[in-house]
């Protein structure tokens, strides 16, 4: 068998085989992150990636190229490896996006894995996200690599030790400056030309018992209140025409022993309010992380509150789901997004 493969690869048929491989790259769909949108762009009618001999395909066993589209997490690392192992040889890997290179904007995320730690990578395409042109150029480069014989075309699987003995993972470097007591401010004022915003601020000051009302950008207003006052503030906003909660967010500030809980309100029904987001936020002590749920008043807050509960352990009193894990698997450690969450040993690929 090996002789036959050597004959096909290196004998008179070698150039024909390379030529065929070069123009028959079938990238498997493995969309993990936002870079996937650029991949779709590259293969849609505008750029038409198919014209350079590559077409996305749905089944790993009939593909020969993985384009890793951005971030790979611990969970997805296993999927990436299994997909790669299912693909027939010769097979190639392109990694696109800053996340796949060095972690990108998740550079210090506890859950990030470098794709090159999991599968052999032929080509990296930097950018966040890389443009469709860059992706197509990456595919063209890979094609050139196939012709020159540099690419891995062996029928023998390259050995990548993943268990004890494998190269220890180098943790990302810390940022250049780390403040022991970082100031976390969600109401930094910004000078913008926004007449409607000025009027809105006046109205909010008149109607809401706020500690501060700040324009933080065009169409953005931050309103600081006491935590028990959040439901009343929400009622006032509803009366003004804000009809849904767009986002619920928790910021952990351990050096001040508090969480900041934010509700972002906007409107689908009042035209002038549609682009506006009002952030009602309050400080919540870390040792008593409780706020009153807005799920009954604003149904869109329900799922978001459950998410924040699972990630940070903030209790949203009155939310029917609070108290049990909704998003995370039952055996996941508690509150993984708290700043003091301890990382487990690296056991992400079996
Ligand atoms: S590199 Fe940028 S676009 Fe790509 S997955 Fe990461 S964050 Fe998203």
Boltz pocket constraint, residues with backbone or C-beta under 6 A from the ligand:
constraints:
  - pocket:
      binder: B
      contacts: [[A, 33], [A, 34], [A, 35], [A, 69], [A, 70], [A, 71], [A, 96], [A, 97], [A, 98], [A, 99], [A, 100], [A, 104], [A, 105], [A, 127], [A, 128], [A, 129], [A, 130]]
      max_distance: 6.0
